């Protein structure tokens, strides 16, 4: 694993640990009247997270597909 990969893994772990438990609330709970600005931020985060996952996974899959050492071969 490269240094950059380890850095991103560490940064992701730090963000996950620093995220308040309110961020794991459902969208309905996040936008209650009492939530205020934090509720809007949480709802926006819930919308953005799937795009961030795709932006991370797709390049990794393309790199894996381009590397012939990672392809499965038929051993029969």
N, CA, C and O of each residue as an XYZ file, in Angstrom:
304
protein
N       0.855     -1.166      0.000
C       0.000      0.000      0.000
C       0.905      1.234      0.000
O       1.846      1.330      0.789
N       0.610      2.156     -0.880
C       1.452      3.342     -1.003
C       1.191      4.309      0.151
O       0.204      4.190      0.877
N       2.086      5.249      0.294
C       1.971      6.243      1.363
C       0.709      7.078      1.175
O       0.025      7.407      2.144
N       0.405      7.418     -0.074
C      -0.793      8.216     -0.343
C      -2.055      7.443      0.015
O      -2.994      8.016      0.568
N      -2.088      6.158     -0.291
C      -3.249      5.338      0.054
C      -3.416      5.256      1.567
O      -4.531      5.335      2.081
N      -2.311      5.097      2.268
C      -2.383      5.048      3.730
C      -2.862      6.375      4.286
O      -3.623      6.411      5.253
N      -2.414      7.476      3.672
C      -2.836      8.783      4.144
C      -4.342      8.949      3.979
O      -5.016      9.408      4.901
N      -4.880      8.580      2.808
C      -6.316      8.708      2.567
C      -7.107      7.790      3.493
O      -8.174      8.169      3.977
N      -6.595      6.591      3.743
C      -7.260      5.676      4.660
C      -7.292      6.272      6.062
O      -8.319      6.220      6.739
N      -6.180      6.832      6.494
C      -6.129      7.471      7.803
C      -7.036      8.684      7.887
O      -7.703      8.897      8.900
N      -7.064      9.481      6.828
C      -7.932     10.663      6.813
C      -9.398     10.251      6.865
O     -10.198     10.877      7.561
N      -9.750      9.202      6.133
C     -11.132      8.715      6.161
C     -11.522      8.191      7.532
O     -12.633      8.432      8.002
N     -10.613      7.478      8.168
C     -10.885      6.972      9.511
C     -11.048      8.123     10.502
O     -11.915      8.080     11.375
N     -10.219      9.141     10.364
C     -10.322     10.299     11.253
C     -11.654     11.014     11.069
O     -12.284     11.407     12.051
N     -12.084     11.185      9.839
C     -13.367     11.832      9.578
C     -14.510     10.994     10.142
O     -15.447     11.535     10.731
N     -14.435      9.669      9.963
C     -15.493      8.797     10.476
C     -15.568      8.852     11.999
O     -16.657      8.825     12.571
N     -14.417      8.931     12.650
C     -14.412      9.006     14.105
C     -14.837     10.376     14.617
O     -15.397     10.481     15.708
N     -14.582     11.416     13.851
C     -14.911     12.766     14.280
C     -16.361     13.148     13.971
O     -16.858     14.160     14.464
N     -17.034     12.338     13.156
C     -18.413     12.644     12.779
C     -19.327     12.443     13.986
O     -19.291     11.388     14.619
N     -20.131     13.429     14.303
C     -21.038     13.262     15.439
C     -22.100     12.201     15.140
O     -22.415     11.922     13.983
N     -22.631     11.629     16.190
C     -23.631     10.577     16.007
C     -24.886     11.108     15.328
O     -25.637     10.334     14.735
N     -25.126     12.406     15.402
C     -26.294     12.982     14.732
C     -26.192     12.834     13.225
O     -27.214     12.843     12.539
N     -24.985     12.699     12.693
C     -24.811     12.550     11.253
C     -25.348     11.224     10.759
O     -25.607     11.069      9.566
N     -25.518     10.275     11.644
C     -26.036      8.975     11.252
C     -27.563      8.912     11.363
O     -28.151      7.838     11.239
N     -28.197     10.051     11.595
C     -29.649     10.105     11.699
C     -30.280      9.976     10.325
O     -29.636     10.227      9.306
N     -31.530      9.588     10.306
C     -32.247      9.494      9.037
C     -32.516     10.915      8.515
O     -32.504     11.869      9.294
N     -32.759     11.061      7.207
C     -33.006     12.407      6.665
C     -34.198     13.107      7.312
O     -34.185     14.328      7.472
N     -35.216     12.355      7.682
C     -36.384     12.976      8.313
C     -35.988     13.609      9.645
O     -36.378     14.737      9.944
N     -35.213     12.878     10.437
C     -34.788     13.397     11.742
C     -33.819     14.563     11.584
O     -33.800     15.470     12.416
N     -33.020     14.544     10.529
C     -32.006     15.576     10.346
C     -32.609     16.927      9.982
O     -31.998     17.959     10.258
N     -33.788     16.950      9.371
C     -34.361     18.224      8.933
C     -35.546     18.667      9.795
O     -36.372     19.461      9.344
N     -35.634     18.177     10.992
C     -36.677     18.659     11.903
C     -36.484     20.146     12.142
O     -35.411     20.689     11.881
N     -37.508     20.795     12.631
C     -37.424     22.237     12.878
C     -36.351     22.574     13.908
O     -35.726     23.631     13.825
N     -36.133     21.692     14.871
C     -35.143     21.953     15.911
C     -33.709     21.765     15.411
O     -32.770     22.181     16.089
N     -33.523     21.156     14.254
C     -32.179     20.840     13.769
C     -31.430     22.087     13.313
O     -30.209     22.155     13.460
N     -32.123     23.059     12.770
C     -31.485     24.311     12.342
C     -30.529     24.105     11.176
O     -30.758     23.265     10.306
N     -29.458     24.883     11.174
C     -28.476     24.825     10.097
C     -27.752     23.492     10.067
O     -27.416     22.995      8.991
N     -27.508     22.908     11.222
C     -26.823     21.617     11.284
C     -27.637     20.547     10.558
O     -27.065     19.660      9.923
N     -28.945     20.623     10.646
C     -29.797     19.663      9.938
C     -29.656     19.790      8.436
O     -29.640     18.784      7.726
N     -29.553     21.009      7.946
C     -29.357     21.220      6.512
C     -28.009     20.694      6.053
O     -27.895     20.113      4.974
N     -26.989     20.899      6.873
C     -25.662     20.384      6.547
C     -25.674     18.865      6.532
O     -25.081     18.251      5.644
N     -26.337     18.252      7.497
C     -26.417     16.793      7.538
C     -27.165     16.246      6.329
O     -26.754     15.243      5.747
N     -28.251     16.892      5.951
C     -28.996     16.447      4.781
C     -28.145     16.575      3.525
O     -28.155     15.681      2.679
N     -27.418     17.661      3.395
C     -26.513     17.827      2.263
C     -25.428     16.765      2.241
O     -25.064     16.263      1.178
N     -24.913     16.424      3.410
C     -23.891     15.369      3.491
C     -24.471     14.019      3.061
O     -23.802     13.235      2.389
N     -25.706     13.760      3.450
C     -26.342     12.499      3.054
C     -26.549     12.430      1.542
O     -26.539     11.343      0.965
N     -26.732     13.557      0.913
C     -26.896     13.585     -0.537
C     -25.549     13.427     -1.231
O     -25.469     12.768     -2.267
N     -24.494     14.013     -0.685
C     -23.181     14.024     -1.328
C     -22.421     12.704     -1.156
O     -21.657     12.323     -2.043
N     -22.613     12.007     -0.048
C     -21.822     10.801      0.256
C     -21.877      9.754     -0.856
O     -20.822      9.227     -1.208
N     -23.027      9.418     -1.432
C     -23.005      8.422     -2.519
C     -22.146      8.848     -3.710
O     -21.496      8.011     -4.336
N     -22.140     10.135     -4.023
C     -21.310     10.617     -5.121
C     -19.825     10.485     -4.789
O     -19.018     10.167     -5.662
N     -19.468     10.726     -3.546
C     -18.081     10.562     -3.131
C     -17.650      9.101     -3.206
O     -16.520      8.799     -3.589
N     -18.548      8.207     -2.844
C     -18.233      6.774     -2.929
C     -17.997      6.379     -4.380
O     -17.031      5.680     -4.686
N     -18.867      6.821     -5.264
C     -18.703      6.498     -6.692
C     -17.416      7.110     -7.229
O     -16.697      6.471     -7.997
N     -17.123      8.337     -6.831
C     -15.909      8.996     -7.307
C     -14.653      8.283     -6.822
O     -13.591      8.428     -7.428
N     -14.753      7.526     -5.757
C     -13.616      6.766     -5.240
C     -13.542      5.372     -5.846
O     -12.456      4.906     -6.191
N     -14.674      4.707     -5.978
C     -14.698      3.309     -6.409
C     -14.461      3.163     -7.911
O     -13.736      2.259     -8.327
N     -15.045      4.016     -8.719
C     -14.912      3.878    -10.174
C     -13.457      3.964    -10.637
O     -13.028      3.110    -11.413
N     -12.683      4.951    -10.199
C     -11.270      4.959    -10.615
C     -10.499      3.732    -10.121
O      -9.616      3.232    -10.818
N     -10.826      3.250     -8.933
C     -10.147      2.059     -8.418
C     -10.473      0.842     -9.275
O      -9.597      0.024     -9.555
N     -11.713      0.722     -9.685
C     -12.094     -0.396    -10.560
C     -11.436     -0.284    -11.928
O     -11.026     -1.292    -12.503
N     -11.332      0.921    -12.447
C     -10.679      1.106    -13.744
C      -9.195      0.773    -13.671
O      -8.643      0.165    -14.589
N      -8.545      1.175    -12.570
C      -7.134      0.831    -12.384
C      -6.962     -0.680    -12.285
O      -6.023     -1.240    -12.851
N      -7.859     -1.335    -11.571
C      -7.778     -2.787    -11.419
C      -8.010     -3.481    -12.756
O      -7.371     -4.492    -13.045
N      -8.911     -2.953    -13.571
C      -9.178     -3.560    -14.878
C      -7.999     -3.356    -15.828
O      -7.758     -4.193    -16.698
N      -7.275     -2.274    -15.676
C      -6.144     -1.997    -16.560
C      -4.896     -2.787    -16.171
O      -3.987     -2.934    -16.989
N      -4.833     -3.288    -14.963
C      -3.666     -4.029    -14.490
C      -3.858     -5.517    -14.793
O      -4.704     -6.162    -14.173
N      -3.094     -6.069    -15.729
C      -3.292     -7.471    -16.109
C      -2.963     -8.460    -14.990
O      -3.429     -9.599    -15.028
N      -2.179     -8.054    -14.006
C      -1.852     -8.964    -12.915
C      -3.020     -9.201    -11.989
O      -3.003    -10.147    -11.201
N      -4.041     -8.355    -12.067
C      -5.205     -8.483    -11.195
C      -6.368     -9.237    -11.850
O      -7.372     -9.500    -11.189
N      -6.254     -9.583    -13.110
C      -7.343    -10.280    -13.783
C      -7.344    -11.761    -13.444
O      -6.294    -12.364    -13.222
N      -8.519    -12.326    -13.408
C      -8.662    -13.751    -13.121
C      -8.346    -14.556    -14.382
O      -8.718    -14.168    -15.489
N      -7.660    -15.672    -14.197
C      -7.358    -16.532    -15.319
C      -7.979    -17.896    -15.087
O      -8.161    -18.323    -13.947
N      -8.295    -18.558    -16.153
C      -8.879    -19.895    -16.076
C      -7.743    -20.906    -15.901
O      -6.871    -21.006    -16.764
N      -7.744    -21.638    -14.820
C      -6.663    -22.561    -14.527
C      -6.990    -23.996    -14.926
O      -6.229    -24.904    -14.593
N      -8.071    -24.225    -15.611
C      -8.438    -25.590    -16.016
C      -7.651    -26.028    -17.207
O      -7.828    -27.149    -17.685
